[in-house]
Amino acid sequence: MKNIRAVLFIFAACAGLHAQCVPGGLAVVVPRNNPTDGLSMAQLRKLVLGDVHTWPDKSNVTLVATDPDSPVFKCLLSAVVRMSSQEYRKYIMSAEFRGDEPLRAKTVDSSPTAVKVVSGFTGAITVVEANSLAALAGSVKVLSINGKKPGEAGYPLP
């Protein structure tokens, strides 16, 4: 019985650690003129992995991301693609060797910079701390994920 309680305690502790990996949680952001209003987690995963290269309007997808060692990017990898930074880099680099079209990506120094870049870049997408959007919210669109917006019950991004 003690072992069962210990295992349940460990699972509960691990679930709590993953529940919120950055203060305020994550938000998926695109330019205001992007016709997409929401994505499923599966669609977001494909975009982040570079497995999908165009939006429904045929504009090219470009991932605008913070430094791969930043807490936001690590949280994105953990929550969406379930990979470490090293595994993700290997996956992206192997696309060329598989003969796939490589991921279009741009790295920036911070979430506010990512939002600014996305606001003027057709086809861009970024994932940032939800609490970093307040000052720039009018220049971008926050997508729903699985039908939920950041802050709503059931929103799937920590």
C-alpha positions in Angstrom: 0.0 0.0 0.0 2.9 2.4 0.8 4.3 1.8 -2.7 1.0 2.6 -4.4 0.8 5.9 -2.4 4.4 6.8 -3.2 3.8 6.2 -6.9 0.6 8.3 -6.9 2.4 11.1 -5.0 5.2 11.1 -7.7 2.7 11.2 -10.5 0.8 14.0 -8.8 4.0 16.0 -8.3 5.1 15.5 -11.9 1.7 16.6 -13.2 2.0 19.7 -11.1 5.4 20.5 -12.5 4.2 20.4 -16.0 1.0 22.3 -15.3 2.6 25.7 -15.7 6.1 25.9 -17.2 6.1 29.7 -17.7 4.3 32.3 -15.6 0.9 33.0 -17.2 1.1 30.1 -19.6 1.7 30.1 -23.4 -0.2 31.7 -26.2 0.0 31.0 -30.0 0.2 34.2 -32.0 -0.2 35.0 -35.7 -0.6 38.2 -37.7 -4.0 39.8 -37.6 -4.5 39.1 -41.3 -4.1 35.3 -40.9 -7.4 33.7 -41.7 -6.9 31.0 -39.2 -8.6 31.5 -35.8 -7.7 28.3 -34.1 -5.7 25.1 -34.3 -5.8 21.6 -32.7 -2.8 20.5 -30.7 -2.0 18.1 -33.5 -2.0 20.9 -36.1 0.2 23.1 -33.8 2.6 20.1 -33.4 2.9 19.7 -37.2 3.6 23.4 -37.6 6.3 23.5 -34.9 7.9 20.4 -36.3 7.9 21.8 -39.9 5.7 19.0 -41.2 3.2 21.5 -42.5 4.6 24.3 -44.6 1.6 26.4 -45.7 -1.5 27.9 -44.2 -4.9 27.3 -45.7 -4.5 30.5 -47.7 -1.3 29.0 -49.2 1.0 31.5 -47.5 4.3 29.9 -46.2 4.5 29.1 -42.5 7.5 30.6 -40.7 8.1 29.8 -37.0 9.3 32.8 -35.1 10.9 31.4 -31.9 12.8 32.6 -28.9 16.3 31.2 -28.2 16.1 27.4 -28.1 17.5 27.5 -24.5 14.8 29.9 -23.3 12.2 28.8 -20.9 9.4 29.6 -23.4 11.0 27.5 -26.1 11.7 24.6 -23.8 8.1 24.8 -22.5 6.8 24.7 -26.1 8.9 21.7 -26.9 7.8 19.9 -23.8 4.1 20.7 -24.1 3.6 20.5 -27.9 6.2 18.2 -29.5 7.2 16.2 -26.4 10.9 16.5 -27.3 14.0 17.9 -25.6 15.9 20.8 -27.3 18.5 18.3 -28.6 15.9 15.9 -30.0 14.1 18.8 -31.7 17.3 20.1 -33.3 18.0 16.6 -34.6 14.5 16.2 -36.0 14.7 19.6 -37.8 18.2 18.9 -39.2 17.2 15.5 -40.4 14.4 16.9 -42.6 17.0 17.7 -45.3 18.4 14.2 -45.1 14.9 12.8 -45.4 14.3 14.9 -48.5 11.6 17.0 -46.8 11.2 20.7 -47.1 13.1 22.3 -44.2 11.3 24.3 -41.5 11.2 28.0 -42.2 12.3 29.6 -38.9 13.5 32.8 -37.4 15.1 33.1 -33.9 14.6 36.2 -31.9 15.8 37.3 -28.4 12.5 37.6 -26.5 8.7 37.1 -26.6 7.9 40.8 -27.2 10.3 40.8 -30.2 8.7 37.6 -31.5 5.2 39.3 -31.3 6.6 42.4 -33.1 8.1 40.3 -35.9 4.9 38.2 -36.3 2.8 41.3 -36.5 4.4 42.3 -39.7 5.3 38.9 -41.2 2.6 37.2 -43.3 2.5 33.5 -42.5 4.5 33.8 -39.3 3.5 32.0 -36.1 5.0 32.2 -32.6 4.4 30.8 -29.1 5.0 33.3 -26.3 4.2 33.8 -22.6 0.5 34.8 -22.6 1.2 37.6 -20.1 3.6 39.3 -22.6 0.7 40.1 -25.0 -1.0 42.9 -23.2 1.0 45.7 -24.7 0.9 44.3 -28.3 -2.4 42.5 -28.4 -3.9 44.9 -31.0 -1.2 44.0 -33.6 -1.6 40.2 -33.6 -4.2 37.5 -33.3 -4.1 35.0 -30.5 -5.3 31.6 -31.8 -7.5 29.2 -29.8 -6.1 25.7 -29.3 -8.5 22.9 -29.2 -11.3 25.5 -29.2 -9.9 27.3 -26.1 -8.1 30.6 -25.6 -5.4 31.2 -23.0 -6.9 31.6 -19.5 -10.0 29.5 -20.3 -10.7 26.3 -18.5 -9.3 23.4 -20.5 -6.8 25.4 -22.5 -4.1 22.8 -23.3 -0.9 24.8 -23.2 0.7 25.3 -19.8 
